[in-house]
Amino acid sequence: MKKNPLYEDISILLESMINSNEYKIGDKIPGDIQLMNKFKVSRETIRRAINILVEEGYVVRRPGKGTFISKKDGINDSIGEKISFTKEIIKMGYVPKNKIISFNKVKNNKKLFQNEEYLYRIIKIRYASEIPFAYEESYLPFSKVGDIDEDMIKDSMHYFLSKKKNFIYKKMEQEIKPVLIDSPISEYLNTKRIPGIKLSRKIFDEKNDIFLYLKFIFRGDIYTFKSVVKF
């Protein structure tokens, strides 16, 4: 039987501590050194375990303040879990990580958001452990989200939109098609010109207005889409 990586076991332990009320929503969790002493592991192991909890929305990092509990299993809505890639990456044996490489307010070209003058354009690279496996480009309408900065959305954009800005996720339209990954995206993904997968998502609110557009380019040599249909 394949043994789980140590960081994954610790993330499961921390998750169970959250769900059993040892840690409560809003509590600050112990720092790296305290957790290192508690579990007798390295700082890198603790950071990888916390990264999993961040990706799954259980905790949020607040720069200069620490890491805080944001949800328990089944309490907050599961939007992020339904449409995120975190669990899939973990099942593949990798540690999921994100890195924002660009956060800008840009003039709207009117292709997606018809009545918006300005949009936020966020570019992220998604990592499977240290391997860059996906390029992510997202757009948010300035008139709907107001003044924001990248610290607000770097841990979980879906948590920020649904819990901090109170957007209701009503409908999602998505399109998947094959692409050839070329420069400059191939440079971000540290690869040559290879086949990839493009996934586009439009997310709408209860008024049927689009409030988030996402585009992903996945490396075809690392990521595949799987689905289960039950009848």
C-alpha positions as CSV (number, residue, x, y, z in Angstrom):
1,M,0.0,0.0,0.0
2,K,1.3,3.4,-1.0
3,K,2.2,5.6,2.0
4,N,0.9,9.2,2.2
5,P,3.6,11.9,2.2
6,L,4.2,13.2,5.7
7,Y,2.9,16.7,4.9
8,E,-0.4,15.2,3.7
9,D,-0.8,13.2,6.9
10,I,-0.3,16.4,8.9
11,S,-2.8,18.4,6.8
12,I,-5.3,15.6,7.5
13,L,-4.6,15.8,11.2
14,L,-4.9,19.6,11.2
15,E,-8.2,19.3,9.3
16,S,-9.6,16.9,11.8
17,M,-8.5,19.3,14.6
18,I,-10.5,22.0,12.9
19,N,-13.6,19.9,12.4
20,S,-13.5,18.6,16.0
21,N,-13.5,22.2,17.4
22,E,-10.0,22.1,18.7
23,Y,-9.5,25.1,16.5
24,K,-12.6,27.3,15.9
25,I,-13.5,29.6,13.0
26,G,-11.5,32.8,13.4
27,D,-8.8,31.3,15.6
28,K,-5.2,31.8,14.7
29,I,-3.4,28.5,14.3
30,P,0.0,28.0,15.9
31,G,3.0,29.2,13.9
32,D,5.5,27.1,12.0
33,I,7.9,26.6,14.9
34,Q,5.1,25.5,17.3
35,L,3.8,23.1,14.7
36,M,7.3,21.8,13.9
37,N,7.8,21.0,17.6
38,K,4.3,19.5,17.9
39,F,4.7,17.1,15.0
40,K,8.5,16.7,15.1
41,V,8.9,17.6,11.4
42,S,10.7,20.2,9.3
43,R,9.5,23.7,8.5
44,E,9.1,22.7,4.8
45,T,6.8,19.8,5.8
46,I,4.6,22.2,7.9
47,R,4.5,24.7,5.1
48,R,3.4,22.1,2.6
49,A,0.7,20.9,5.0
50,I,-0.6,24.4,5.5
51,N,-0.6,25.0,1.8
52,I,-3.0,22.2,1.3
53,L,-5.4,23.7,3.9
54,V,-5.1,27.1,2.3
55,E,-5.9,25.6,-1.1
56,E,-8.9,23.8,0.3
57,G,-10.2,26.9,2.0
58,Y,-9.8,25.7,5.6
59,V,-7.4,28.5,6.5
60,V,-6.4,31.9,5.2
61,R,-3.1,33.8,5.5
62,R,-3.2,37.4,6.7
63,P,0.2,39.0,5.9
64,G,1.9,40.2,9.1
65,K,-0.8,38.6,11.3
66,G,-0.7,34.9,10.8
67,T,-2.9,32.0,9.5
68,F,-6.6,31.8,10.6
69,I,-9.3,29.2,10.4
70,S,-11.9,30.2,7.8
71,K,-14.2,27.2,7.7
72,K,-15.0,23.7,8.9
73,D,-16.0,20.8,6.7
74,G,-19.6,21.3,5.4
75,I,-20.1,24.7,7.0
76,N,-19.1,27.1,4.2
77,D,-20.4,26.5,0.7
78,S,-18.2,24.2,-1.3
79,I,-17.9,26.4,-4.5
80,G,-14.1,26.4,-4.3
81,E,-14.0,22.6,-3.8
82,K,-16.4,22.0,-6.6
83,I,-14.4,23.9,-9.2
84,S,-10.9,23.8,-7.9
85,F,-8.1,21.5,-9.0
86,T,-6.5,21.1,-5.5
87,K,-7.8,17.6,-4.6
88,E,-6.9,16.2,-8.0
89,I,-3.4,17.5,-7.7
90,I,-3.1,16.0,-4.2
91,K,-4.4,12.6,-5.5
92,M,-1.7,12.7,-8.2
93,G,0.9,12.8,-5.4
94,Y,1.8,16.5,-5.7
95,V,1.7,19.5,-3.4
96,P,-0.6,22.2,-4.9
97,K,0.7,25.8,-5.0
98,N,-0.2,29.1,-6.7
99,K,1.9,32.1,-7.5
100,I,0.5,35.4,-8.7
101,I,2.8,36.9,-11.3
102,S,0.6,39.8,-12.4
103,F,-2.2,41.8,-10.8
104,N,-3.4,44.8,-12.8
105,K,-6.4,47.1,-13.4
106,V,-6.9,47.2,-17.2
107,K,-9.2,48.9,-19.7
108,N,-12.1,46.6,-20.7
109,N,-12.2,45.5,-24.4
110,K,-16.0,44.8,-24.1
111,K,-15.7,41.2,-25.3
112,L,-16.9,39.6,-22.1
113,F,-18.1,42.3,-19.8
114,Q,-20.3,44.5,-21.9
115,N,-21.0,47.3,-19.4
116,E,-17.7,47.5,-17.6
117,E,-15.0,50.2,-18.1
118,Y,-12.3,48.6,-16.1
119,L,-11.4,45.0,-15.1
120,Y,-8.9,43.4,-12.8
121,R,-6.6,41.0,-14.7
122,I,-4.8,38.4,-12.6
123,I,-2.3,36.0,-13.9
124,K,-1.3,33.0,-11.8
125,I,0.9,30.0,-12.3
126,R,-0.3,26.8,-10.7
127,Y,2.2,24.3,-9.4
128,A,2.2,20.6,-8.8
129,S,4.9,20.5,-6.1
130,E,7.7,22.5,-7.9
131,I,6.4,21.8,-11.4
132,P,4.5,24.6,-13.1
133,F,1.6,22.7,-14.7
134,A,-1.0,25.4,-15.5
135,Y,-1.3,29.1,-16.6
136,E,-4.3,30.8,-15.2
137,E,-5.7,34.2,-16.3
138,S,-8.8,35.7,-14.6
139,Y,-10.8,38.8,-14.9
140,L,-13.0,40.6,-12.4
141,P,-15.2,43.6,-13.0
142,F,-14.0,46.6,-11.1
143,S,-17.5,48.0,-10.6
144,K,-18.6,44.8,-8.8
145,V,-15.6,44.1,-6.6
146,G,-14.4,47.6,-5.9
147,D,-10.9,48.4,-4.7
148,I,-9.0,45.2,-4.0
149,D,-5.3,44.1,-3.9
150,E,-3.6,40.8,-4.6
151,D,-3.3,39.8,-0.9
152,M,-7.1,39.6,-0.8
153,I,-7.3,36.9,-3.4
154,K,-4.0,35.1,-3.3
155,D,-5.1,32.2,-1.1
156,S,-8.6,31.6,-2.5
157,M,-10.4,33.8,-5.0
158,H,-13.6,31.8,-4.7
159,Y,-13.6,32.2,-0.9
160,F,-13.0,35.9,-1.2
161,L,-15.8,36.4,-3.8
162,S,-18.4,34.2,-2.1
163,K,-17.7,35.1,1.6
164,K,-16.1,38.5,1.6
165,K,-18.0,40.0,-1.4
166,N,-21.2,37.9,-1.1
167,F,-21.4,36.9,-4.7
168,I,-23.8,34.1,-5.4
169,Y,-22.5,31.4,-7.8
170,K,-25.5,30.6,-9.8
171,K,-24.2,29.2,-13.1
172,M,-21.0,28.3,-14.8
173,E,-20.3,27.8,-18.5
174,Q,-17.1,26.2,-19.5
175,E,-15.4,25.2,-22.7
176,I,-12.5,22.7,-23.1
177,K,-10.4,22.4,-26.2
178,P,-6.9,21.2,-27.2
179,V,-4.2,23.8,-27.9
180,L,-0.5,24.0,-28.6
181,I,1.3,25.7,-25.8
182,D,3.6,28.3,-27.3
183,S,5.6,31.3,-26.1
184,P,5.1,33.2,-23.8
185,I,2.9,30.8,-21.9
186,S,5.4,27.9,-22.5
187,E,8.0,30.0,-20.8
188,Y,5.9,30.4,-17.7
189,L,5.3,26.7,-17.7
190,N,9.0,25.9,-18.2
191,T,8.4,23.8,-21.3
192,K,8.9,23.8,-25.0
193,R,6.0,23.9,-27.6
194,I,3.8,21.0,-26.5
195,P,0.1,20.0,-26.7
196,G,-2.0,21.4,-23.9
197,I,-5.6,21.8,-22.7
198,K,-7.4,25.2,-22.7
199,L,-10.3,25.5,-20.2
200,S,-12.4,28.7,-20.2
201,R,-15.0,29.4,-17.6
202,K,-17.7,32.1,-17.3
203,I,-19.3,32.3,-13.9
204,F,-22.6,34.1,-13.4
205,D,-24.6,35.5,-10.4
206,E,-28.3,35.2,-9.6
207,K,-29.0,38.0,-12.0
208,N,-27.3,36.1,-14.8
209,D,-24.5,38.7,-14.9
210,I,-21.0,37.4,-15.4
211,F,-18.7,38.4,-12.5
212,L,-15.7,36.1,-13.1
213,Y,-14.0,34.9,-16.2
214,L,-11.2,32.3,-16.0
215,K,-8.9,30.9,-18.6
216,F,-6.5,28.0,-17.9
217,I,-3.8,26.5,-20.1
218,F,-2.8,23.0,-18.7
219,R,0.3,21.1,-19.7
220,G,-0.8,18.1,-21.6
221,D,2.1,16.0,-20.4
222,I,1.0,16.4,-16.7
223,Y,-2.7,17.1,-16.5
224,T,-5.7,15.2,-17.8
225,F,-9.4,15.7,-17.2
226,K,-11.4,12.9,-15.7
227,S,-15.1,12.7,-14.9
228,V,-17.6,10.3,-13.6
229,V,-21.2,10.1,-14.9
230,K,-23.7,8.2,-12.7
231,F,-27.0,6.9,-14.1
